[in-house]
Amino acid sequence: MNTALDQLASGRTEAASVNLIAKEAGLSWGSVQNLFEDADGFWAAVVASIIEAGPSMWAAPTSATVGGRLAEVADLYLQVLGSPHGVAVETVRAALPRNFDVLVETHPRTAAVLHDLDERWSRAFVKFLHGLDVDEERLRDVAVVLASGLRGFRTDTLLGAPTDPDRARRTLVSALTAYLEDRS
């Protein structure tokens, strides 16, 4: 798993090759099949190992305001996205079918583990904002929008788009804060 993480953390989609990773680890394809059955089992195991590391990546919130907590969680999520674990997950996602229905059909175990990862993010996000006076349904909406927006800002930055990611993050946090604080 360490070799897989090292290879995938490069961010190069060509690194998402089971054969290349096995070769780097000194294993044959037969050994990989013996351990994981197939590529789907391998990718599922890689993402599952990343999930195991996940709880250590979260800090406790320090702000007592909705806007402060959203800013904190946005910064944490961006740190996770830029970490070797985050880059590895995005590399796996980029190398596999992007349409989730197709992914479920071609890589059902990997799809299940990626879905679990996304669900864990949502639960961790809700827990991070626990204790604040916000609507639970809106909180779940914001978890989806914030994660998607931050991944998009990161992708824009990596692709060299002329976007100011700090300004984009601040604007997103402000808009989502207003949405969560709106009582109408």
TIDOKOL-729665 format. One record per residue (C-alpha): x, y, z; residue in three letters. Coordinates in pm, whole numbers. Layout:
# TIDOKOL-729665
NODE;xx;yy;zz;rest
NODE;X;Y;Z;ALA
...
# end
This chain:
# TIDOKOL-729665
NODE;xx;yy;zz;rest
NODE;0;0;0;MET
NODE;289;238;67;ASN
NODE;415;198;-289;THR
NODE;65;261;-422;ALA
NODE;30;575;-211;LEU
NODE;373;701;-321;ASP
NODE;293;643;-689;GLN
NODE;-58;786;-675;LEU
NODE;48;1088;-467;ALA
NODE;247;1205;-770;SER
NODE;-86;1308;-922;GLY
NODE;4;1155;-1257;ARG
NODE;-288;950;-1391;THR
NODE;-42;713;-1558;GLU
NODE;73;625;-1205;ALA
NODE;-268;466;-1154;ALA
NODE;-153;142;-1310;SER
NODE;-179;-172;-1101;VAL
NODE;100;-327;-1308;ASN
NODE;331;-27;-1254;LEU
NODE;261;-17;-881;ILE
NODE;310;-393;-849;ALA
NODE;640;-370;-1038;LYS
NODE;759;-85;-813;GLU
NODE;665;-293;-508;ALA
NODE;850;-596;-645;GLY
NODE;530;-796;-702;LEU
NODE;398;-978;-1003;SER
NODE;45;-943;-1141;TRP
NODE;-19;-1293;-1008;GLY
NODE;72;-1179;-658;SER
NODE;-163;-884;-690;VAL
NODE;-442;-1115;-806;GLN
NODE;-371;-1348;-516;ASN
NODE;-392;-1060;-268;LEU
NODE;-675;-853;-421;PHE
NODE;-841;-1073;-689;GLU
NODE;-836;-800;-954;ASP
NODE;-774;-430;-1020;ALA
NODE;-1106;-339;-858;ASP
NODE;-1005;-514;-538;GLY
NODE;-667;-342;-549;PHE
NODE;-812;11;-591;TRP
NODE;-1071;-59;-322;ALA
NODE;-793;-165;-82;ALA
NODE;-589;145;-164;VAL
NODE;-880;381;-94;VAL
NODE;-974;183;220;ALA
NODE;-618;228;351;SER
NODE;-650;602;289;ILE
NODE;-981;607;478;ILE
NODE;-806;449;776;GLU
NODE;-564;744;785;ALA
NODE;-849;995;756;GLY
NODE;-941;1063;1120;PRO
NODE;-587;1177;1198;SER
NODE;-621;1448;933;MET
NODE;-904;1632;1112;TRP
NODE;-842;1892;1379;ALA
NODE;-1094;2004;1639;ALA
NODE;-1282;2325;1559;PRO
NODE;-1179;2637;1746;THR
NODE;-1429;2896;1621;SER
NODE;-1769;2948;1781;ALA
NODE;-1926;3109;1472;THR
NODE;-2072;2954;1158;VAL
NODE;-1843;3158;931;GLY
NODE;-1539;3077;1142;GLY
NODE;-1611;2706;1143;ARG
NODE;-1675;2702;768;LEU
NODE;-1345;2882;709;ALA
NODE;-1167;2630;935;GLU
NODE;-1319;2327;768;VAL
NODE;-1248;2472;422;ALA
NODE;-882;2516;516;ASP
NODE;-868;2163;659;LEU
NODE;-1029;2013;349;TYR
NODE;-787;2199;122;LEU
NODE;-498;2064;330;GLN
NODE;-637;1712;293;VAL
NODE;-683;1758;-83;LEU
NODE;-319;1866;-114;GLY
NODE;-189;1586;109;SER
NODE;-44;1266;-41;PRO
NODE;-363;1086;66;HIS
NODE;-589;1343;-100;GLY
NODE;-386;1351;-421;VAL
NODE;-385;970;-430;ALA
NODE;-766;957;-406;VAL
NODE;-805;1216;-680;GLU
NODE;-555;1027;-898;THR
NODE;-756;707;-858;VAL
NODE;-1079;896;-936;ARG
NODE;-922;1050;-1248;ALA
NODE;-796;714;-1376;ALA
NODE;-1126;528;-1337;LEU
NODE;-1460;588;-1513;PRO
NODE;-1593;926;-1404;ARG
NODE;-1961;847;-1440;ASN
NODE;-2055;686;-1108;PHE
NODE;-2301;440;-1263;ASP
NODE;-2028;318;-1499;VAL
NODE;-1782;300;-1208;LEU
NODE;-2030;89;-1011;VAL
NODE;-2061;-145;-1309;GLU
NODE;-1688;-175;-1385;THR
NODE;-1535;-135;-1036;HIS
NODE;-1810;-207;-783;PRO
NODE;-1584;-246;-478;ARG
NODE;-1390;70;-557;THR
NODE;-1715;260;-616;ALA
NODE;-1845;143;-278;ALA
NODE;-1529;252;-97;VAL
NODE;-1523;591;-274;LEU
NODE;-1889;638;-182;HIS
NODE;-1801;551;178;ASP
NODE;-1520;809;169;LEU
NODE;-1762;1077;48;ASP
NODE;-2017;981;315;GLU
NODE;-1748;999;583;ARG
NODE;-1657;1350;463;TRP
NODE;-2021;1457;498;SER
NODE;-2049;1310;847;ARG
NODE;-1717;1465;956;ALA
NODE;-1831;1801;817;PHE
NODE;-2161;1785;1008;VAL
NODE;-1974;1683;1324;LYS
NODE;-1729;1972;1275;PHE
NODE;-2020;2218;1281;LEU
NODE;-2198;2040;1569;HIS
NODE;-2320;2271;1841;GLY
NODE;-2395;2563;1611;LEU
NODE;-2751;2676;1554;ASP
NODE;-2789;2567;1190;VAL
NODE;-3046;2367;998;ASP
NODE;-2933;2003;952;GLU
NODE;-3064;1978;595;GLU
NODE;-2884;2297;493;ARG
NODE;-2572;2166;663;LEU
NODE;-2581;1854;444;ARG
NODE;-2632;2076;136;ASP
NODE;-2330;2284;231;VAL
NODE;-2114;1974;285;ALA
NODE;-2171;1876;-79;VAL
NODE;-2124;2225;-223;VAL
NODE;-1817;2306;-16;LEU
NODE;-1636;1982;-103;ALA
NODE;-1719;2015;-472;SER
NODE;-1624;2381;-484;GLY
NODE;-1292;2330;-307;LEU
NODE;-1201;2039;-537;ARG
NODE;-1286;2264;-832;GLY
NODE;-1070;2549;-701;PHE
NODE;-782;2305;-651;ARG
NODE;-824;2169;-1004;THR
NODE;-831;2522;-1149;ASP
NODE;-508;2601;-968;THR
NODE;-342;2280;-1089;LEU
NODE;-451;2348;-1446;LEU
NODE;-316;2702;-1434;GLY
NODE;-651;2879;-1458;ALA
NODE;-625;3251;-1377;PRO
NODE;-828;3211;-1059;THR
NODE;-738;3351;-720;ASP
NODE;-806;3040;-506;PRO
NODE;-794;3231;-178;ASP
NODE;-1052;3481;-300;ARG
NODE;-1267;3200;-439;ALA
NODE;-1250;3014;-106;ARG
NODE;-1337;3327;93;ARG
NODE;-1632;3402;-138;THR
NODE;-1760;3046;-118;LEU
NODE;-1731;3043;262;VAL
NODE;-1913;3379;284;SER
NODE;-2195;3264;56;ALA
NODE;-2236;2934;239;LEU
NODE;-2226;3112;576;THR
NODE;-2510;3339;460;ALA
NODE;-2705;3034;342;TYR
NODE;-2660;2856;676;LEU
NODE;-2745;3165;881;GLU
NODE;-3056;3249;675;ASP
NODE;-3368;3172;878;ARG
NODE;-3625;3224;600;SER
# end
